[in-house]
Amino acid sequence: MGCCLALEMAQRGYSVDLIDLATEPMNGASLNNEGKLHLGFVYANDPTKETHRLMQQGALAFAGIIRKLTGAGPEALMSSQPFHYFVPLDSRLDMATLEEHFQAVDESTQDLARSTGDRYLGLEFDRYSRRNSAREHERLFSPGLTQGSFSTQERSVSPIAVAKILRRTVKACQNIRFIANTNVQAVDRVAQDGIDLVVTSNGATQTWRYSCVVNCLWDDKLRIDCTAGVDEPGPWLHRYKVVIHVPMPGVFDSDIPSASGVHGPYGDVVKFTDDLFSVSWYPRCMVEQSTQLDGRKLHDSIHKGLLPCTIKMLSSCLPAFSRQVINISHRRLIRDSLRELARYIPSMDRLMSAVDTSRLSGGVILAKGSSDIDDPHSLLHQRLDIGPAGYGPYITVNTGKYTMAPLFAVQTADMVAEVVNE
């Protein structure tokens, strides 16, 4: 979100400071996710029936905006194989209900593409989904555990490829000053000639004044909003989700599909063109969640580890022991996740041989809600109250989903321009 906004503003002729806690941008959830450009198939349990229309706006515009900002075409985003959606026997929704939703998503995607001229990843389709035949379904999924499945034209882009493109372009842009290793502590919305940002860098606390400040954080968004006197109504839920990266050279033409389970706490596997699979089995990979407003604390608690005191004591004296404990824990999570998802997708058994070469990454996800997706009434089943919100020279953005970042960057830039040019 921050990189896209900085590049959009820079292209309009503005000078931008892009501030990040890390040594380079896009190291959090925007790097560590499955990269799905949602058309809205997964939001079948949205009571408003509107989330898929918002997702489609972001998804259809995604590649075009990235090309405008960076010059990189859709092929550089290294998109995945198209997604199938399988329906387990204990799904919250039956096949008939899901088929009706998929048809509605298909029709509204076609309508939007015709009205805007945008093309999903530069591609054009007559249809975006269909129900799989019994033969096709049984080839891909376990018939004894699933009701049926759908094939779609929905894809993921590689978050790693997108991050490299945006980082490279930000670094080369003369209108952007990237300020690394800097922690934003607070925002002071001063009355007259700007807005103050309180930051800590190299152990020193400083105050910098700007004509406009945009909060593009996710894990620390709510805390910074509070310092600016912005109290967005909740409830809010921070979740830490892990993604498993499985390298499997030579299996791109195999029958392992890109697939997601609906509708409930299942998971997905994404097959990318570079022989890399992205896997997340929700019951194990959603490792922690919190209804507290400080997502950074959740992030730090995961990365520091919650090992028993005895193990922590030994780890401090024996770093090799610490690495061994962590590796055992990681391998167990990877192995169990692959095994449980392979119950529904038998061809995934081939990935078990790559457990030792697989790696984990993760990030904090922010969304409105107080309960997880296993609750059919959870607010997580919809994503409508997202996007930029302006408070004078302070703008805060709830990106909502990876899909929406480029489109929201353009909308936010319009808001910034209005503030700065008053």
Buried (B, 14 or more C-beta within 10 A) or exposed (E): BBBBBBBBBBEEEBEBBBBBBEEBBBBBBBBBBBBBBBBBBBBBBBEEBBBBBBBBBBBBBBBBBBBBBBEBEBEBBBBBBBBBBBBBEEBBBEBEBBBEBBBBBBEBBBEBBEEEEBBBBBEEBEEBBBBBEEEBBBBBBBEEBBBBBBBBBBBBBBBBBBBBBBBEBBEEBEBBEBEEEBBBBBBBBEEEEBBBBBBBBEEEEEEBEBBBBBBBBBBBBBBBBBBBEBEBEEEBBBBBBBBBBBBBEEBBEEEBBBBBBBBBBBBBBBBBEEEBBBBBBBEBBBBBBBEEBBBBBBBEEBEEEEBEEEEBEBBEEEEEEBEEBBEEEBBEBBBBBBBBBBBBBBBBEBBBEBBEEBEBBBBBBBBBBBBBBEBEEBBBBBBBEBBBBBBEBBBBBBBBBBBBBBBBBBBBBEBBBEBEEE
